[in-house]
Amino acid sequence: MSTDVVRVAHPLRAARPAPVGSARSLLLVGYLLSALTVILSSYAAWLTVTVAETGVWRITLGLATVIVVLLALGTFVPLVQGTKQQARSTGALAEDNIVEARTYRSRAGQSAWVAIGSCLPIIFIATFTLFLLANDHAVQSTFFDASFMAKSFADVTIAFGENIKIAVLAEILVLIWALVIALARLAPGKAGRPLRWLATAYVDVFRAVPSIIVIYLVGFGLPLAGVPLFSELGPMWSAVLALTLTYGAYVAEVYRSGIDGIHWSQVSAARSLGLSYGKTMRFVVVPQALRRVTPPLLNDFIGLQKDTALVTIIGTVDAFTQAKIYSSNYFNLSSVTVVAILFIIITIPQTRFVDRLLERDARRQRNKG
């Protein structure tokens, strides 16, 4: 008669905790990266004082690089703290206090990562400063000439109003036109099949053709063809029409995704109460869909605002056109940099607003869940 032997692990061996790691390697990487950051930022500061063009840019860049050097030296602070935490972790481990050893080890690693993360933006700033000063500060004088930027700022800013006007008018028309296209793509039954095909073809075509091609064809093609009404629009309204046609296709898909996201029970409940298909869409589905698609709509409108710079090809005197006039006359691109700064100023707040809307929607979904 055979007897099975069951082997049982030793209780002390089974309960033995995993070994406590060390953050020394990570701290060493942090020290090396911090040293590199200090050297790079110090070299950039020295080069700024000795090479940069005299005047406001030397003062501005000099102060900025000194601040960067101080920030680079500050990256050693979390490393010193991490070294102390690692020493405490080693001491706790020697006393066989596993919990404290792991706690201090975790804090040491966190301090090292803080230092490494702080070094990366400082290295970027120092590298960008060196790029500006490259080739005897040719890059800085070509793209960031302070005196030339100040000289062109007023005219470029006034012309930038044309970009804003085109963007606002196009956005209003896009909201209406895209909703029509989206509803046509969702037209029910056999009677709506031709509308669905036509709307689908429109969306596919205008999402495939680059915006600059549409602007060129509308701005030059319609007047050349002598199409009544459209041939007399002028550059500004031609730009609005072209952007409306292009972004109408993108926003129509945003609308359609929002409408498709409404639960079918909403439509069923509305139809059971006697509402027609049109009233169901108008009073029940579309209002809910609009609240859901607000963040992606704003993202598309940010893209539309940037694409207003493309209208320069049809002769619209916008900010980019005005900047090109300055750059052609003075052989300097700092005026174009002014245009870029203006677009950044109006775009970044909208981007942050979209982020807040997305966070709010995510928080609302978590609360519902």
Disulfide bonds with the S-S distance in Angstrom:
none
